[in-house]
Structures are given as structure tokens and as C-alpha cells.
Amino acid sequence: MTYGIGIDVSQTWLDIHVHERGEEQRFPNTRQGFAKLTMWLRQFQTGQVVLEATGGYEQAALDALFAAGFEVVRVNPRQARDFAKACGQLSKTDRLDARVLAHMAQVLKLTPYEPPAMWQRQLTEYQQRRHQIQMVLQQERQRTANLTDNWLRDQARQSLDYWQKQLKDMDARIAELVAAQPQAQALRALKGVGPVLLATLLGQLPELGRLNGKAIAKLVGVAPLARDSGLLRGRRSIWGGRASIRSVLYMSTLTAIRYEPRLREFYQSLRQRGKQGKVAIVASMRKLLVILNARMRDYLSACREGA
């Protein structure tokens, strides 16, 4: 019999629980801690080892466990919390979270973790840094708007100029990194699909081209979800998915529905049929994503045939 393993991750500690055995342990979230963890786990017939996404603090542990040969899974925190509530576990501590994750590992078949390639990690890191710069710029603009003293306003403008240059340099660097990836060439043809969207898709959506259109749309969070019950037919809406991808896809779609003929006609036809602007934009986001997914699928297929 295999046992599900749950690991609650914090910046400092890893709390581990072995389902049904009731075994619990705590190790430091360090390389030395990973070595002790893997040695401790080898005494059990381990099945899935489930960790919760914790703002990046789980990444090193994921990679160490994967390298040690364990079947590791990273789950969305909302998914783990919903599972805990469904099981009647309303309290929340590190030990209880590890127990819930172990229960998930035991009873659910989850998608196993596959480490991204180094270039994908690099693109993701650059994208995250770009987002941080954008947030700083937004905050600086808001602060500047409330200043009345001329000297302070000049200081704020210098700060804005600095961060705007940082963003410009970051965009140029991302464009260089994207251009070095052959996969990007298959996605470039559409207007609105620039380096930022390409870096986001290549770095944070490794499933692109490997799933069908409906599945990829649901994964990103641009697929309409049903809310029906009995005779009730609820309003469809999007929910969940990968918000960081969706926000970049949204900005690219705003450009695409203006300059890309296929997307422009699609958007306008929806508006002419009485669809609200936001609904039409989300539908256009989904269509753009499905087109890119199909192009990546064709690229991967051609690579396999060439090999």
C-alpha cells in the first residue's frame, strides 16, 4: 500500500504528514532539510507527494523531491482549502494543512509536477520582475498626483523616469530572450502577440499546444463555466485559472481586436449580436488563446515528425 504525503511549506519550515500512518515531521526549508526529508520519506511506500503553491517558497523543495524520484504535485491553495472545507476541516494550522494535503494525495489523482526548462524559469523570473516594476510605476504615479510642492513633484518625476527606463530595458531584454526561442516563431504572426505575451505563455503555460482548445481555455480561466441546477439556467462566467496569464492576454487582446482582421471581425460580430463589451473581449481572449494553442500544437507536431 502506498501512502499519500502532504507537505505544508513556509519560508522557514516544511511540515510533513503521512496519510493513514499518522506520521508527522518537520524539517527546515533548506538544502540540508531537503536531504533529511528525502531520507525520512524513503522508509514509507510513498504515493503522491503534494505541496501547496506558496509564493515560490515551495519551488526548491519541489525540485529536490522530483530529483530524488518522488511523484510530486503542486496544488493551488484555493483547491486545497476547498478540499479541507469539503472534509469538514475548518481550522487551519501548518500541521492541519499538511494533513489535508496528505489526504488529497491519498484520494485524488492529481497532475504530477514536471520541472520547467531553465529558459522557461528565466522567462518567468523576468516576467515577475516586470510585473513588480509596473506595480512600482503605478504607485509612483498615484503618489505624484497628490503632491502640490514643486520640489517634491520634481523628485517624484525623476523617480518615474527611472522606473520607466527600467521597464523599457526590461521589455527589450524580454524581447531578446523570446527571440532566442524557436517556439516563439510559430506564434508571432498575429497582431497583438508581442514579446510580453510570448514570454508569459512560453514561461508560465507549458501546456500550450499539448491540450485541446477547451482545456487550455479552462486552464487559463477564459472558458465560460456553467451554473445550472434543475430548471435554473444560470449565467455563464469565467472563474479561476491562471490570473497572471489572463491579465497579459487581456492587454494583447485589446490590441488584436483593433488590428488583427480575424479577431476584429469576431469581436465586432459579437457586439453586433448584442453581447456586452466585456463579454465580447473575454470571448476574443479565448479565441486568441485557442489560435495560439493550435499553432503551438502544429509546431510541436512538426518537431516530432522532423525528429
C-alpha positions in Angstrom: 0.0 0.0 0.0 1.2 3.5 -0.9 0.7 6.4 1.4 -0.1 10.0 0.4 2.3 12.6 1.7 1.3 16.2 2.4 3.9 18.9 2.9 2.9 22.4 4.2 5.5 24.9 3.1 6.5 28.1 4.8 9.5 30.3 4.3 11.3 28.6 7.1 9.8 25.1 7.6 8.4 22.1 5.9 5.6 20.3 7.9 5.1 16.7 6.6 2.2 14.3 7.3 1.9 10.7 6.1 -1.8 9.8 5.5 -3.2 6.8 7.5 0.1 6.2 9.2 -0.3 9.4 11.2 3.4 10.1 11.0 4.4 13.7 11.2 7.7 15.5 11.0 9.2 19.0 10.5 12.3 19.9 8.5 13.9 23.2 7.6 13.1 24.6 4.2 16.8 24.4 3.2 19.0 22.1 1.2 20.1 20.3 4.3 16.4 20.0 5.2 15.5 18.5 1.8 18.2 15.9 2.2 16.8 14.8 5.6 13.3 14.9 4.3 14.1 12.5 1.4 15.8 10.1 3.7 12.9 10.2 6.1 10.3 9.6 3.3 12.2 6.5 2.0 11.0 4.5 4.9 7.5 4.6 3.6 5.8 3.3 0.4 5.1 6.8 -0.9 2.5 7.7 -3.5 1.8 11.3 -4.4 3.7 14.0 -2.5 1.5 17.1 -2.5 2.8 20.6 -1.8 0.8 23.8 -1.9 1.9 26.8 -4.1 3.3 29.2 -1.5 4.6 32.2 -3.5 7.7 30.4 -4.6 8.9 29.1 -1.2 7.9 25.6 -2.4 10.0 25.6 -5.6 13.3 24.3 -4.2 11.5 21.5 -2.2 9.6 20.5 -5.4 12.8 20.3 -7.4 14.7 18.4 -4.7 11.9 15.8 -4.3 11.5 15.4 -8.0 15.2 14.9 -8.4 15.1 12.2 -5.7 12.5 10.3 -7.7 9.2 11.1 -5.8 6.0 11.8 -7.6 5.4 15.4 -6.6 2.4 17.6 -7.1 1.9 21.3 -6.7 -1.7 22.3 -6.0 -3.5 25.6 -6.0 -4.1 26.9 -2.4 -7.8 27.5 -3.2 -8.1 23.9 -4.3 -6.5 22.7 -1.1 -8.7 25.0 1.1 -11.9 23.9 -0.7 -10.9 20.2 -0.2 -10.4 20.9 3.5 -13.8 22.6 3.9 -15.4 19.7 2.0 -13.9 17.3 4.5 -15.2 19.4 7.4 -11.7 20.7 8.4 -12.4 24.4 9.0 -9.4 25.1 11.3 -6.1 26.0 9.8 -2.6 25.4 11.1 0.6 24.2 9.4 0.1 20.7 10.8 -3.5 20.6 9.8 -2.7 21.8 6.3 -0.1 19.1 5.9 -2.7 16.5 7.0 -5.2 17.9 4.4 -2.7 17.8 1.6 -1.8 14.2 2.6 -5.5 13.3 2.4 -5.7 14.9 -1.1 -2.6 12.9 -2.1 -4.3 9.7 -1.0 -7.7 10.0 -2.5 -7.3 12.2 -5.6 -5.3 11.6 -8.8 -3.5 14.9 -9.4 -1.4 16.3 -12.2 2.3 15.5 -11.4 4.9 18.2 -11.4 7.3 18.5 -14.2 10.2 20.9 -13.7 10.4 23.6 -16.3 13.4 24.1 -18.5 16.0 26.7 -17.5 14.9 29.1 -20.2 11.3 28.8 -19.0 12.4 29.6 -15.5 14.3 32.6 -16.8 11.4 33.9 -18.7 9.1 33.5 -15.7 11.5 35.3 -13.5 11.8 38.2 -15.9 8.0 38.4 -16.2 7.6 38.5 -12.5 10.2 41.3 -12.2 8.4 43.2 -15.0 5.2 43.0 -13.1 6.9 44.3 -9.9 8.2 47.3 -11.9 4.8 48.0 -13.3 3.4 48.0 -9.7 6.0 50.4 -8.6 5.3 52.7 -11.5 1.6 52.7 -10.8 2.2 53.5 -7.1 4.6 56.4 -8.0 2.0 57.9 -10.4 -0.6 57.8 -7.7 1.7 59.4 -5.2 2.8 62.1 -7.7 -0.8 63.1 -8.4 -1.3 64.1 -4.8 1.8 66.3 -4.5 1.5 70.0 -4.5 5.0 71.1 -3.7 7.1 71.7 -6.9 10.3 70.3 -5.5 8.6 67.2 -4.4 6.9 66.8 -7.7 10.3 67.1 -9.5 11.7 64.4 -7.2 8.7 62.2 -8.0 9.2 62.8 -11.7 12.8 61.7 -11.5 11.7 58.5 -9.8 9.1 57.9 -12.5 11.7 58.5 -15.2 14.0 55.9 -13.6 11.3 53.2 -13.3 10.1 53.9 -16.8 13.6 53.3 -18.1 13.7 50.1 -16.0 10.5 48.9 -17.7 11.8 49.8 -21.2 15.1 48.0 -20.5 13.2 45.0 -19.2 10.9 44.9 -22.2 14.0 45.0 -24.5 15.6 42.1 -22.6 12.5 40.0 -22.6 12.2 40.5 -26.4 15.8 39.2 -26.8 15.1 36.2 -24.7 11.9 35.4 -26.6 13.6 35.8 -30.0 16.1 33.1 -28.9 13.3 30.6 -28.6 12.3 28.8 -31.8 8.8 28.1 -30.3 8.1 31.8 -30.4 8.4 32.0 -34.2 5.3 29.8 -34.5 3.2 32.3 -32.5 4.4 35.7 -33.8 2.2 36.2 -36.9 -0.8 37.6 -35.1 -1.0 41.3 -34.4 -1.2 41.9 -30.7 1.1 39.0 -29.9 4.2 40.6 -28.7 7.2 39.6 -26.6 5.5 40.1 -23.3 2.6 37.7 -24.1 5.0 35.3 -25.7 7.3 35.3 -22.7 4.2 34.7 -20.4 2.9 31.8 -22.5 6.2 30.1 -23.0 7.3 30.5 -19.4 4.1 30.0 -17.5 1.9 27.9 -19.8 4.0 24.8 -20.7 0.7 23.0 -21.5 0.2 25.2 -24.6 -0.1 23.0 -27.7 -0.4 19.9 -25.6 -4.1 20.3 -24.6 -7.2 20.9 -26.8 -8.7 24.3 -27.1 -11.4 23.9 -24.4 -8.9 22.5 -21.9 -6.4 25.3 -22.4 -9.1 28.0 -22.1 -10.3 26.5 -18.9 -6.7 26.2 -17.5 -6.1 29.9 -18.2 -9.6 30.9 -16.9 -11.2 32.2 -20.0 -13.8 29.4 -20.5 -17.4 30.1 -19.6 -18.4 27.9 -16.7 -22.0 26.6 -16.3 -24.1 27.4 -13.2 -27.2 25.3 -13.8 -29.3 23.4 -11.3 -32.6 21.7 -12.1 -34.7 24.1 -14.3 -32.4 27.0 -13.5 -30.0 28.1 -16.2 -27.5 30.4 -14.6 -25.4 33.0 -16.3 -22.1 31.6 -17.6 -19.0 33.3 -16.3 -15.2 32.8 -16.1 -13.6 31.8 -12.8 -10.3 30.5 -11.5 -7.4 29.8 -13.9 -4.0 31.5 -14.1 -4.6 35.2 -13.4 -1.1 36.3 -14.3 -1.5 34.8 -17.8 -5.0 36.2 -18.1 -4.0 39.8 -17.4 -1.3 39.8 -20.1 -3.7 38.0 -22.6 -6.3 40.7 -21.9 -3.9 43.5 -22.9 -2.8 41.7 -26.0 -6.4 41.1 -27.0 -7.3 44.8 -26.8 -4.7 45.3 -29.5 -5.7 42.3 -31.5 -9.4 43.3 -31.8 -8.2 46.5 -33.3 -5.5 45.4 -35.7 -5.8 41.7 -36.4 -8.6 41.2 -39.0 -9.8 37.8 -37.8 -10.1 38.9 -34.2 -11.5 42.3 -35.1 -14.3 40.7 -37.2 -15.0 38.2 -34.4 -15.3 40.9 -31.8 -17.4 43.1 -33.9 -19.8 40.3 -34.8 -20.3 39.6 -31.1 -21.0 43.3 -30.4 -23.5 43.5 -33.3 -25.3 40.5 -31.8 -25.8 42.5 -28.6 -23.1 41.0 -26.5 -21.7 43.3 -23.8 -18.2 44.7 -24.4 -16.6 42.8 -21.6 -18.2 39.5 -22.7 -17.0 40.1 -26.3 -13.5 40.8 -25.1 -13.3 37.7 -22.9 -14.6 35.6 -25.9 -11.9 37.2 -28.1 -9.3 36.4 -25.4 -10.4 32.8 -25.6 -10.3 32.7 -29.4 -6.8 34.3 -29.4 -5.6 31.7 -26.9 -7.1 28.8 -28.9 -5.5 30.0 -32.1 -2.1 30.2 -30.4 -2.6 26.8 -28.8 -3.3 25.3 -32.3 -0.2 26.9 -33.7 1.9 25.6 -30.9 0.4 22.1 -31.4 1.3 22.2 -35.1 4.8 23.4 -34.3 5.3 20.5 -31.8 3.9 18.0 -34.2 6.3 19.2 -36.9 9.2 18.9 -34.5 8.3 15.3 -33.7 8.0 14.4 -37.3 11.3 16.1 -38.1 13.0 14.1 -35.2 
